[in-house]
Amino acid sequence: MNWSTVQDVSDHEEMNPSCRSTMEDGHNAVDTFGGVEGQAFFAVYDGHGGRGVVDYLCSHFEKNLLIELEHAIEHERTVEEALISAYLITDIQSSKAGLLVSGSTAITCLIQTDPSGQRSLYTANCGDSRAILCKKNGEVKRLSVDHKASCEVEMKRIEDAGGFILRKRVLGILSVSRSFGDHSMKKFVLARPYIKKVLLQEEDEFLVLACDGVWDVITDEECAEIIKEAVHEKKLEMSALAHYLVHVALDRGSNDNVSAIVVVI
């Protein structure tokens, strides 16, 4: 595929059959998102308790985001507000669709280009799927927040709402403190995302989105080093970068489904 918004995109996923009997991840990468030149969308969804919510996100989240982006233009709302609305609306819809048991974390990135050519990157996440931005000088910027039950801020929020944390899990059940779905615990496990906006610059080289199957065994800095090694030393094709990253995670003993998207900025 020839990309117009970015230089290239690589994506890959593995069920990891030695540790998992089902594949509960989903991901997508779209150029000219919504038919808008210079706009691209990327997402990694990491399900738990079944694929129900992941499949719903793959079918509905992008449609809802496009609707909210249109509303943002009409009503002078920000892109950040549109992203929050898309997350919350999709979560409510998944409940009405009867998806009460399964859940999913999410990391989504939206790139928009203004008339001057300046590209803005909007990242939104709930749960522990993560995105990082790797610069040519080796600097790494994390674009998301891991919403874990063990996080002090999230723990206080849950306890203030009348819940509790047991064995670093919400109500002793769920290790993430924010997600789509998980509606039986929705009072405590929110779908409201963390949002971050950055202006892309010439020194930005790679954007990486991945589920915790990657981040459990690879740090942000190691991820950047792995990608740079693949490009500059192993001379891998850009289309192979995500495959390489996923298999490094598997070789390091990841015991989860493993999914990643690598965007060459």
C-alpha positions in Angstrom: 0.0 0.0 0.0 1.3 3.5 -0.9 0.7 5.8 2.1 0.2 9.6 1.6 -0.1 10.8 5.2 3.0 9.0 6.5 6.0 7.3 4.8 5.0 3.7 5.5 3.1 1.5 7.9 3.8 -2.0 9.2 1.4 -4.1 11.3 1.6 -7.7 12.7 -0.2 -9.8 15.3 0.4 -13.3 16.8 -1.9 -15.4 18.9 1.1 -16.9 20.7 -0.4 -20.4 20.8 2.0 -21.8 23.4 0.5 -19.4 25.9 -3.0 -18.5 24.5 -5.7 -20.6 23.0 -7.6 -17.7 21.4 -6.7 -14.4 19.7 -8.4 -11.5 21.4 -6.5 -8.6 19.8 -7.6 -6.4 16.9 -5.9 -3.6 15.0 -6.4 -1.3 12.1 -4.5 1.3 10.0 -6.3 3.6 7.6 -4.9 6.3 5.3 -7.0 9.2 4.0 -9.3 8.4 7.0 -12.8 9.5 6.3 -11.8 10.5 2.8 -9.8 13.4 4.1 -6.3 13.9 2.5 -3.6 14.1 5.1 -5.6 12.3 7.8 -4.7 8.8 9.0 -6.0 6.6 11.8 -4.3 3.7 13.7 -5.6 1.5 16.5 -4.7 -1.5 18.6 -7.4 -3.2 20.7 -6.5 -5.8 23.3 -9.5 -7.8 24.4 -10.1 -9.9 27.5 -13.0 -12.2 28.4 -13.6 -12.9 24.8 -13.5 -11.1 21.4 -17.0 -9.5 21.7 -15.9 -5.9 22.5 -12.8 -6.0 20.3 -15.0 -7.0 17.3 -17.4 -4.3 18.2 -14.6 -1.7 18.3 -13.3 -2.8 14.9 -16.7 -2.4 13.4 -18.0 0.7 15.1 -15.3 2.9 16.7 -14.0 4.5 13.5 -17.5 5.3 12.3 -18.3 7.0 15.6 -15.0 8.9 15.5 -15.8 10.3 12.1 -19.2 11.4 13.2 -17.7 13.1 16.2 -15.0 14.8 14.1 -17.8 16.2 11.9 -19.7 17.4 14.9 -16.5 19.1 16.2 -16.2 21.1 13.0 -19.8 22.1 13.1 -19.9 23.0 16.8 -16.4 24.4 17.2 -15.3 21.6 19.5 -11.7 20.3 19.7 -10.4 17.1 18.2 -9.6 16.0 21.8 -13.3 16.4 22.7 -14.3 14.4 19.6 -12.0 11.6 20.7 -13.4 11.5 24.2 -17.0 11.5 22.9 -16.1 8.7 20.4 -14.7 6.6 23.2 -17.6 7.1 25.6 -20.3 6.7 22.9 -18.8 3.5 21.6 -18.6 2.1 25.1 -22.3 2.9 25.8 -23.3 1.3 22.5 -21.4 -1.9 23.3 -23.4 -2.2 26.5 -26.7 -1.7 24.5 -25.5 -4.4 22.1 -25.4 -6.9 25.0 -21.6 -7.1 25.4 -21.6 -7.2 29.1 -18.9 -9.6 30.0 -15.9 -9.0 27.7 -13.7 -5.9 27.6 -10.9 -4.3 25.7 -8.1 -1.8 26.2 -7.4 0.6 23.3 -4.6 2.8 21.9 -5.7 5.0 19.0 -3.7 7.6 17.0 -5.2 10.2 14.6 -2.9 12.2 12.4 -4.3 15.4 10.7 -2.5 17.7 8.3 -3.3 21.4 8.1 -3.1 23.5 4.9 0.5 24.5 5.7 1.5 20.9 5.9 1.9 20.8 9.7 0.8 17.4 11.0 -0.8 17.0 14.4 -0.8 13.6 16.2 -3.7 12.9 18.6 -3.3 9.9 20.8 -6.0 8.4 23.0 -5.9 5.4 25.2 -7.8 3.5 27.9 -6.1 0.6 29.6 -2.5 -0.5 29.2 -2.1 -0.6 25.4 0.6 2.0 24.7 2.0 4.3 22.0 5.5 5.8 21.8 7.1 8.3 19.4 10.8 7.6 18.5 13.0 10.5 17.3 16.0 10.2 15.0 18.4 11.3 17.9 17.2 8.3 20.0 14.8 10.2 22.2 11.6 8.4 23.0 8.4 10.1 24.1 5.5 8.1 25.6 2.2 9.3 24.3 -0.2 7.3 26.5 -0.8 6.4 30.2 -1.0 2.9 31.4 -4.3 2.7 33.3 -3.5 -0.1 35.8 -5.3 -0.9 39.1 -1.9 -0.6 40.8 -1.6 3.0 39.8 -2.1 5.3 42.9 -4.2 7.9 41.0 -6.5 5.2 39.6 -6.6 3.3 42.9 -7.8 6.5 44.7 -10.4 7.2 42.0 -11.8 3.6 42.3 -11.8 3.7 46.1 -13.5 7.2 46.1 -16.2 5.6 43.9 -16.8 2.9 46.5 -14.7 0.2 45.0 -11.5 -1.6 46.1 -8.2 -3.0 44.8 -7.3 -6.5 45.8 -4.1 -8.2 44.5 -3.5 -5.2 42.2 -6.9 -5.8 40.5 -10.1 -3.9 40.4 -12.5 -5.7 42.8 -9.9 -8.5 42.7 -10.8 -9.2 39.1 -9.3 -6.8 36.5 -5.8 -5.6 36.3 -6.6 -2.6 34.1 -8.6 0.3 35.6 -10.0 1.7 32.3 -11.4 -0.2 29.3 -14.2 -0.5 26.8 -16.8 -3.0 28.0 -16.5 -4.7 31.4 -19.9 -3.2 32.1 -20.5 -5.1 35.3 -17.7 -2.9 36.8 -18.3 0.2 34.7 -18.7 2.4 37.9 -15.0 1.8 38.5 -13.6 0.7 35.1 -14.1 3.8 32.9 -13.7 4.1 29.1 -12.8 7.8 29.4 -9.4 8.0 27.6 -6.2 9.8 28.3 -5.5 12.3 25.4 -2.3 13.7 24.2 -1.6 16.0 21.2 1.9 16.6 19.6 3.0 18.4 16.5 5.0 16.1 14.4 8.5 17.4 13.5 11.2 16.5 11.0 13.2 14.7 13.8 10.3 12.3 14.5 11.1 8.9 12.9 8.7 6.2 14.1 5.4 5.9 15.9 4.7 2.5 17.6 1.4 1.3 18.9 1.2 -2.0 20.7 -0.7 -4.1 23.3 0.8 -5.0 26.6 2.0 -8.3 25.1 4.8 -6.1 23.8 5.3 -3.7 26.7 5.4 -6.5 29.4 8.7 -7.6 28.0 10.1 -4.6 26.1 10.6 -1.0 27.5 9.9 2.1 25.5 13.6 2.7 25.0 14.3 -0.9 24.0 11.5 -0.7 21.5 13.1 2.2 19.8 16.5 0.5 19.8 14.9 -2.7 18.3 13.2 -0.7 15.5 16.4 1.2 14.7 18.4 -2.0 14.7 16.0 -3.6 12.3 16.3 -0.6 9.9 19.9 0.4 10.2 21.7 -2.9 11.0 19.5 -5.7 9.8 18.4 -3.6 6.8 14.8 -5.0 7.0 12.1 -3.7 4.7 9.8 -1.1 6.4 6.9 -3.6 5.9 8.7 -6.1 8.2 9.2 -3.8 11.2 6.1 -4.8 13.2 6.7 -8.5 12.4 10.2 -8.2 13.8 9.1 -6.3 16.9 6.3 -8.9 17.7 8.8 -11.8 17.4 11.3 -10.1 19.7 8.5 -9.9 22.3 7.7 -13.6 21.7 11.4 -14.5 22.0 11.6 -12.6 25.3 8.8 -14.7 26.7 5.6 -12.7 26.3 2.7 -14.9 27.5 -0.1 -12.8 25.8 -1.4 -12.2 22.4 1.0 -9.8 20.7 0.1 -7.0 18.3 1.9 -4.0 17.0 1.8 -1.2 14.4 4.9 0.6 13.4 4.4 3.9 11.5 7.3 5.5 9.7 6.7 9.2 10.1 
